[in-house]
Amino acid sequence: MRETEAATSDFHMHSTASDGGYSPRQLLEKCHAVGLTQIALTDHDTIDGVYEATEVGQELGIRVLPGIEFSCVYKGKSVHMLGLGVDPTHSEFLSMLKKQREMRERRMTKMLSKLAAVGVRVSADEVLAEADGGSIGRPHVAKVLVRHGVVETVAEAFDQYLAEGKPCYVEKEKEMTIQEAIDWTHRVGGLSIVAHPGYYGLDHVLIDWITEYHMDGIEVYHRDHNSEDRERYEALCTEAEQKTGHTIYRTGGSDFHHETYGRKQEPLGVTRLQNKYADQVLQALK
């Protein structure tokens, strides 16, 4: 859904709490500047940015939905699952996320060792500084490589060194499954949504995830979904509703990280979610 006067919602964006380019405050200020009034902060495997975002949202009149984007695996394929409306104070949830963070740090150390083995030396302190207290990921390593002049862009860093199958790629110690991500989301009061399904080539199993795993919806509207993608996922939601007899939530958002990096360079505020769909999500979470 492209920008319209009525669409003021965006339920997928990232801050420096994970791999975004702006602090939660800066991000909310940008949201305010482009007229967004309902947003979900969905950082990768962390909710650390939610507290500041919520506080700033109250100042600016923006409703902030606490969210997260889980990194999962399904039959060897990387899949991301959104949790919308999760409880950021749930102690067991926070403990699980702490363990995930520790695994990310160990993975980063192994990546740096692999980089050193091919003649590229990067210190852990530099990557930690790039993450600035947020959840560490490959994009932070990539940004340090850009700063060192090893590559020109973050995309090039992935293509040459960090993507799966490249010389410095490191598998995660334990991948979260789709079922685990859905179960955790429900356990902490949220709705579980498959993120940007157009990336995966798994359309044939999405309804199974809804009927068997109890996934709540599909991110139909995403920056990288074209009109055919959106129509296909709308139809899948309708088919799933007919099979289950209950509402399947259509969500969407910009997946904004920064204007100058990401799969598609797009300013915040261009890709939005129709408020009627955003309101269905908010009503369900009540």
PyMOL commands that set and color helices and strands:
alter all, ss='L'
color gray80, all
select helices_A, chain A and resi 24-33+50-60+91-117+124-131+138-148+154-162+178-187+197-199+203-212+227-244+275-285
alter helices_A, ss='H'
color red, helices_A
select strands_A, chain A and resi 9-13+38-41+63-74+77-84+176-177+191-194+217-222+249-253
alter strands_A, ss='S'
color yellow, strands_A
deselect
rebuild
show_as cartoon
